Amino acid sequence: MGVDELQRLDRRWQALRLERSSWWEHWMEISRYLLPRNGRYFVCDRDKGYKRNHAIYDNTGSKALRVLAAGMMSGMTSPSRPWFRLLVADRALLRRQPVRQWLGEVTEIMEDVLARSNAYRVLHGMYEELGAFGTAAALIAEDYRYTVHLFPFTIGEYAIATDWQGRVVTLYREFEKTVGEVVAAFGLASCSPHVRSAFQRGDLDGWITLRHSIEPRTDRQPGRLDAGNMPWQSCYWEAGRGDGRLLRKSGFRSFPCLAPRWTTQGGDIYGNSPGMEALGDIKQLQQQQLRKSQAIDYQTHPPLQAPTTMKNREMQIFPGGISYYDAALPTPGIRSAFEVQLDLRALLEDVQDVRGRINGAFYSDLFLMISQQPANGAMTATEVAQRYEEKMLVLGQVVERLNNELLDPLVTTVFERLLSAGLLPAPPSALHGQELHIEYTSMLAQAQKSVTVSGIDRFVHGMGQIALLKPDVLDKFDADRWADVYSDKLGVEPELIVSGRQLALLRGQRQAQAQLAARQAAMQQGSEVLKNMGQTPTQPGTAAGDALAGVRAAVNAGGEG
């Protein structure tokens, strides 16, 4: 790789930084009031332990952001319950046992990979960055032990670009690593003379500025999948290196980065966030808490005025203290310089109102709906479900975007890495040429579907009421189709639903058993009739005797005919 190409990479990095610069001040302010430890706005902003929380007097915003991140984590990608499954578009294939078994095994393998890797720790941090800054990013790297390993980035250290469809396809970043880390990652021979010299001196902890680019490759030869012809190009290089050499150049079959946005407007590259919406309220809350403290100080420890004759004399202003002055002086004694009258009750009410707006911006009322319900205001399970569904409509757009920009790439990349490593079982022949789909079964995904489920419930309930008056209406109800649709909306595992040949076999067996039981009952009834007839008197003159005589006469008449 020549000097010209390295200069091109540096120019692209500078162009992306310039595009990002309009967001810079806003992100820094959010970091100051919400996440002081997040954000790397200068390349040297790493491993700094000095105090950063000096602008936060009330941590309501930070706590609300933590609730949002925890709620999104448990609601979308909970490690403790399944939140996705693999399906095929052809629902008829899901009724086949080999297909269901293979899809279930692959899903379990992928869940195990995510659980053993650091994916869930990184996802929680990404939800925090999304709630605060509106944009988050991470690199999905290959790992020989856990298949994948995620490297999280914080706001300010990376820049992104999108294609004409608005999808993030490019990521550049600038960061620092120690000499020892650089040599271990890229090898001594690939490093610059400066790094090699520092390594040979034993200076392993000196900081080196690196840059990394991931972007679509424009000079590839289609059909070839070697490192130099993969669809995405990855380059590492040392900042300021002038010999045109890279630390590493490689490629990826698919975009290896996760770069979700909370929401975007128009052609914006970076996302908006609840933190941006609540920033004004958060700053107001800090100001109110500061002024409240100052007002309390003025009331409990006010500035004093004293006669000049008391200058350089001891004054005891603590409780119970005594200060002496000459009462004959025309000037009064010690007194407050001015009076501060603060209505703390009104101020606290306003503070609570501001806190409520902040919690509402971060959806705390949604994720803590049950715990914040007053003890004397208990709700039924139906009311809880209806309120939850109503609030889920507010998050619907965000959930859909995160499914597309965060979870789809993550699940797809894990599947591709397992497939390329030969760690998946061979698929059944019925799946050859079939496209796999991802269906999310998390709490938030199910809440989005519950709106449809509620409509089905109301339909079935209404039909049941009408059937009491007009049973013929049940002819319009397809119970088998209802079971399939309802289980699909609720995310029930397909293997729990009996259908197809197995259902027909079960119904045939049940019908045969019912017919056999009916024949046995008829035979039992006939034997009882015969037994009773055998015990009935048939002498002439009795009812049974006259009836039997009539039957015999009819038989004889029929025989003669």
QUINORKA-V356836 format. One record per helix or strand of 3 or more residues. SS is the DSSP state (h for helix, s for strand). FROM is the first residue (numbers start at 1). TO is the last residue. If there is no record, write none. Layout:
{{SS	FROM	TO} {SS	FROM	TO}}
This chain:
{{h	3	33} {h	60	76} {s	84	88} {h	91	95} {h	97	116} {h	119	133} {s	137	143} {s	147	153} {s	158	162} {s	168	178} {h	179	186} {h	188	190} {h	193	201} {s	207	216} {s	232	238} {s	248	252} {h	274	300} {h	308	310} {h	344	361} {h	364	367} {h	381	420} {h	429	431} {s	436	440} {h	443	469} {h	471	476} {h	479	490} {h	494	496} {h	501	534} {h	543	560}}
